[in-house]
C-alpha cells in the first residue's frame, strides 16, 4: 500500500531490542506514520511525559524501568495516550497486570507487522473522546479530560476506565452487559472477561471506595449497572 501521511499517526516505540524496534520503525514509516524510539524505560518515560504522541508501543521488559512501572507512572501523571504493550509472556496474569496499570491493548511477540499497525489504529480510534459530560446524580464524567467527579472529588481515569464508566452512565439505570462493555473497551480484540473484571475493580476503588455507598453494582452473570443514590 502506498505511503499516505494524511492518515499517519505519531507513534513512540519504547523497545530495547534494536532489531525489533528497527523493524517496527521501518514498517510504520513506510505506512505513513511518524515514529520516535527510546531504548530504555527511563528515557521512554521522559519522552512520553513530553506528550505529542497518538499511540505508544511499549515493551514490557525494559532496562532501567520496566514497562509496567512506566505505564503506571504515565497514568498517574494524567496522560491518557493509548498504550499498546508488547511482551514475550502470554499468561493471563501478565495481561491483567498490563491492563491494570493502564495499557489499552496487549500483543505477544512474535507478531505480524500488519497486525501491529491494525492494533495501533484501533486503539487510537477508540480514544477519540465525546464532547458531552455525562452525569448521574452526584457522579459525572468528562470524556474530553478523562476526569470523573463524585461529590466534588475529581478522579482522573485511564482510557479503559473512562470508556467503561461512560457506557455505564449512558445506560443507567439499565444493566450493561459484559459483552457490551468488552466491545466498547477493546473492540473485537484485546480484552476478555477477566480483564473487564480487573478494570471494573480498579474503577470501583476510585469511584466507590472513598464513599459510604457504592454506585457500581454487579448483576451476577450478566454485567454491571450504576445506581443513583438518594
N, C-alpha and C positions, 0 to 999 in steps of 0.2 A: 504494500500500500504506500502511496506517495506521502511524503512528509507534508503535514498540514499544521503549521504553527498556530493557526487560528483556534484550534481545538486543544492546543498543548497546555499542560499543567506544569506548575513549578514544583519539582519533586526533590526532597532531600533524602539521600540514601546514606544511612549510618550502618556501615558494614566493614568489619575488619579483614575479611578475606578479599584481597585485592582483585583476584581473578573474577570472583562473583560480582564485586562492585563494578569492575570494568565492563563486564558483560551486560549488567543492568543499565549502566550509563549509556553504552553504545546503542543498545536496543531502543531505549526510551528516547534518546536524541533523534534517532532515525524516524521515530514515530511523531516527532514534533514537540516533544516535551523539553523543558529547560531543567537540567539536572545539576545538583551540587552534591558533594560527597564528603563525609568525615569517616575516619578510620578507627575512632575510639569513642567511648561514651561521654567523656568529659568535653571534648571538643564538639561532639554531636549535640549535647545538651545546650552548650553555649550558642551554637548556630541555630538550633531550633527555637531557643528563647528569643532570638532576634526577630522571629516572625518572617513573613513574606513567602511562606510555602503553602501550597494547596494540599499536599499529602507528604507524610514522612514514611519512608520504608525503613524499618528499624530491626536490626538483627538482635536476637535475644542474648547471645553470648558475646559480649563486647569486653575488651580490656578497659581498665581504669574505672568504668562504671557500667554495670550490665544493663540490658535493655529494659528490664522490669523497673529498676530504680530510676532510669532515665524517664520512662513513661510516667511513673508516679510523680516525679518532681515537675515534669512538664504540666501535668494536670493540676497539681497543687498550686502552680503559679497562674492558673486560669487560662491556659492555652487549649483551645478546642480543636486545633488542627487534627484531621483524621490521621491515625497511625495504623499502618499495615505491618504487623510483626512477622519476622522470619525466624524460623528455628529449625534445628535438626531433630528436635524431640517432638514426638507425635503422641503424647499421652493426654488424657482428658484433664488431669490436674494441671499440666503445663498450659493448656488452653484456658482453663478457668482462671489461672493466675494472671495470664496476659489480659483477659477481658476485665478481670477485677482491678487491674492497675490502669485501665483506661484505653486499652487497644481497641480498635474498631474492627479489625479482621486479622486473620492468622493464616499463614501459609507455611507448609513444611517443605524443607529442602530435600531433594532437588525438585524444582518446579519448572514449568514451561514459561518462557518469557511472555508469550501471548496471554497466558492466564494471569500472570503478574500485572500486565497492563490493564486487563479487564477488571481485575480486583481494584486497582488504583482508581480507575474511572468510576467504579461502583461506589467505593467509599466516599469519593468526592461528591458524587450526585446525592448521596444520602445526607450530606451535611448541609445542603442548601436550606437556610432557615426560612420558616414562615415569618410574616411580619407582625402578626397579631398576638398580643399577650393573652394567654389562656387562664381562666380563673374558675375556682370552685370554693365558695365561702372565703376563708382567710388564707387560702393557698393559691398562688399564681405562678405562672412560668412564662418567661420571655424567651422564645426560641432564638431571637437575634443575638442576645447576650449570653444565653445558656445559664441564666440566673433564675432560680426558684426563690419565692418569698413565702414564708409561712409566719403569720402573726408578726410581721415586721422584721423577721430574721431572714437575711439574704443568704442563699446557699448556692455556690457555683456547682454546676453539674458537668459531667462528661457528656460527649455527644450521645452515647448509648443511653445513659441515664435520662438525658433530656428527651430523647425520642420516645422512651417508654412512658415517662411522665406526661408528655404532651398527648400521647394516644389515650392514656387513662383519663386525662382531663376532658378530651374531646368526647369520649364515650360515656363519661359519667352521667347518670348513676348506673348505667348498664354495665354488665360484666364484659371485660375484654378478654378474649380467648388467648391461650398460649400461642396458637398458630398465628393469630393476627399480630401479636407483639413480636414474634420471631420474624415475620415478614417485614414489619416496619423497621426493626432494629438492624437486621442483617440481609434483607432481601432473600435471594434464592440460595445463598451460600454463606458460610462462616459461623452461624450460631446453631445451638441446639438447646434442648430444654434445660440441661444443667447450666449452660452459660446464662440463659434467661433467669433462672432462679438466683444465680450469683449476682446478676445486675440488680434484680429487684431487692435482694437482701441489702446490697450497698445503698440503694435508693432509700430503703426504709431507715437505715442508720442515719441518713442525712435529713430525711423529711419527717420521720415519726419519732425516732428515739428521744430527741430533746424535749418532747411534749408529752402531756399526760395521756392523750388519746391518739390512737393510730388512725390514719385516714386510708392507708393502703391495706385492703383486706384480701385474703386469699379465698378463692372459691374452689374447693377441693376438686381436682381432676379436670377443671375447666379453664381457670385463668385467674384474673385479679380484677378488682374494681376499687374506685375511690368513693368514699362516703363523705358527705358534707356533715360537719359537726355542728351541734346547736350552739 
